[in-house]
Amino acid sequence: MSIVKVFMDGKTFEMEVDKDTTILEKAMDEDIDIPFSCQSGICTSCIGKLVEGDVEMEVNDGLSDDEIKDGYVLCCQSFPRSEKIIIEID
């Protein structure tokens, strides 16, 4: 289980996410309104900056190599892989 903090719209949201659930799926379960559209890793509506921790993305086709290198992730494809994760969403 990971503790995931999401900073979005001047607010901080915290949730426990298991390793088999995406950050977006858990946010939806918790009524946290992370923007999304396709949920398949293409549209990039759910992009966020990974500030701390590790995630594994199944699909990251919507991100450029530079975005990945700079720490951007797609919440719809991000499975937690560390105890603590912090993501900023603009």
C-alpha positions in Angstrom: 0.0 0.0 0.0 1.3 3.5 -0.9 0.4 6.9 0.5 -0.3 9.1 -2.5 -0.5 12.9 -2.1 -1.9 14.9 -5.0 -1.5 18.7 -5.1 -4.2 20.2 -7.4 -6.1 23.5 -7.5 -4.4 24.7 -4.3 -5.6 21.7 -2.4 -3.8 18.6 -1.1 -5.5 15.2 -1.4 -4.2 12.1 0.3 -5.2 8.5 -0.4 -3.9 5.0 0.1 -3.4 3.2 -3.2 -2.6 -0.5 -3.6 0.0 -1.7 -6.2 -2.7 -3.0 -8.6 -4.8 0.2 -8.8 -3.9 3.3 -10.8 -3.8 6.6 -9.1 -6.7 7.8 -11.3 -8.8 4.8 -10.4 -8.3 5.4 -6.7 -8.9 9.2 -7.0 -12.2 8.5 -8.8 -13.2 6.1 -5.9 -12.3 8.9 -3.5 -14.3 11.6 -5.4 -11.0 13.5 -6.2 -11.6 15.2 -9.5 -8.4 14.6 -11.4 -8.9 15.6 -15.0 -9.1 12.7 -17.4 -10.6 11.7 -20.7 -9.5 8.5 -22.5 -8.1 6.5 -19.6 -5.8 4.7 -22.0 -2.6 6.8 -21.8 -3.1 8.7 -25.1 -4.9 12.0 -24.4 -2.6 13.3 -21.5 -5.6 15.0 -19.7 -4.4 13.3 -16.5 -0.8 14.4 -16.7 1.0 15.3 -13.5 4.5 15.9 -12.3 5.9 13.1 -10.1 7.7 15.1 -7.3 8.5 12.2 -5.0 8.3 8.4 -5.3 8.1 5.8 -8.0 5.2 4.7 -10.3 5.0 2.2 -13.1 3.1 3.3 -16.2 1.7 0.6 -18.4 1.3 3.0 -21.4 3.0 6.3 -21.8 2.5 6.9 -25.5 1.0 10.4 -24.9 4.2 11.6 -23.3 7.4 12.7 -25.0 10.8 11.4 -24.0 11.6 14.8 -22.5 8.3 14.8 -20.4 9.1 11.4 -19.0 12.7 12.5 -18.3 11.3 15.6 -16.5 9.2 13.4 -14.2 5.7 13.7 -15.8 3.3 10.8 -15.5 -0.2 9.9 -16.6 -2.3 9.2 -13.6 -4.6 6.8 -15.5 -1.6 4.5 -16.2 0.4 5.1 -13.0 0.6 2.2 -10.5 2.4 3.0 -7.2 5.8 1.4 -6.7 7.0 3.2 -3.5 5.6 3.8 0.0 5.2 7.6 -0.6 4.2 9.3 -3.8 3.7 13.0 -4.4 2.2 14.3 -7.7 1.4 17.9 -8.7 -1.3 18.5 -11.2 -1.7 21.9 -12.9 
